[in-house]
């Protein structure tokens, strides 16, 4: 009998947003450079561009946002909160 939570089946996510919540500059830990897309909770596109070393979100309204980006031919989504 195999344990359903075996180590072989777990996958670690290498990406993280910080600081979160954010006021000014958002950074993606584990991402050096990537094409990104930021959407709000209604999936309306707020920003599209290339992430390199931080993203100025100071002009974004307060709320919850999602960042979509491609890494190793896989699409990832992470969430952040703008204060």
C-alpha positions as CSV (number, residue, x, y, z in Angstrom):
1,X,0.0,0.0,0.0
2,X,1.4,3.4,-1.0
3,X,1.0,6.5,1.0
4,X,-1.1,9.1,-1.0
5,X,1.3,11.8,0.2
6,X,4.5,10.2,-0.9
7,X,7.5,12.3,-1.7
8,X,7.5,11.2,-5.3
9,X,4.1,12.7,-5.9
10,X,4.8,16.1,-4.3
11,X,6.0,19.0,-6.4
12,X,7.5,22.1,-4.9
13,X,6.6,25.4,-6.4
14,X,9.7,27.6,-6.8
15,X,8.0,30.9,-7.4
16,X,6.8,33.5,-4.9
17,X,5.7,37.1,-4.8
18,X,7.2,39.5,-2.3
19,X,6.4,41.6,-0.5
20,X,2.8,40.5,-0.3
21,X,0.8,42.6,0.3
22,X,2.7,45.2,-1.7
23,X,2.6,49.0,-2.0
24,X,5.3,49.9,-4.5
25,X,7.6,47.3,-6.1
26,X,6.6,43.7,-6.5
27,X,9.3,41.1,-7.0
28,X,9.0,37.5,-8.2
29,X,11.3,35.1,-6.3
30,X,12.6,32.4,-8.6
31,X,11.9,34.3,-11.8
32,X,14.9,36.1,-13.5
33,X,13.1,37.2,-16.6
34,X,9.7,36.3,-18.1
35,X,6.8,37.6,-20.1
36,X,4.1,38.3,-17.6
37,X,0.4,39.3,-17.7
38,X,-1.4,40.7,-14.6
39,X,-5.1,40.4,-14.3
40,X,-7.6,41.5,-11.7
41,X,-10.2,39.2,-10.0
42,X,-12.5,39.7,-13.0
43,X,-9.7,38.5,-15.3
44,X,-9.4,41.9,-16.9
45,X,-5.9,42.5,-18.1
46,X,-4.1,45.2,-16.1
47,X,-0.6,44.9,-17.4
48,X,1.4,42.9,-20.0
49,X,5.2,43.1,-20.4
50,X,8.5,41.6,-19.5
51,X,9.5,41.1,-15.8
52,X,13.2,41.5,-15.1
53,X,13.9,42.7,-11.6
54,X,10.8,44.1,-10.1
55,X,7.5,45.6,-11.1
56,X,6.2,49.0,-10.0
57,X,2.6,48.5,-9.0
58,X,2.2,51.8,-7.1
59,X,-0.4,53.1,-9.5
60,X,-2.5,50.0,-9.3
61,X,-5.8,50.3,-7.3
62,X,-5.9,48.4,-4.1
63,X,-7.1,44.8,-4.6
64,X,-6.2,41.2,-5.4
65,X,-4.3,40.5,-8.7
66,X,-2.9,37.4,-10.4
67,X,0.3,37.2,-12.4
68,X,0.5,34.7,-15.3
69,X,3.9,33.8,-16.6
70,X,5.6,31.0,-18.7
71,X,8.5,29.0,-17.3
72,X,9.9,25.8,-18.7
73,X,7.0,25.6,-21.2
74,X,4.5,25.6,-18.3
75,X,2.1,28.4,-17.4
76,X,2.0,29.5,-13.8
77,X,-0.2,31.8,-11.9
78,X,0.5,33.5,-8.6
79,X,-1.6,35.9,-6.5
80,X,-0.7,39.2,-4.8
81,X,-2.5,41.9,-2.9
82,X,-2.0,45.6,-3.6
83,X,-2.4,47.8,-0.5
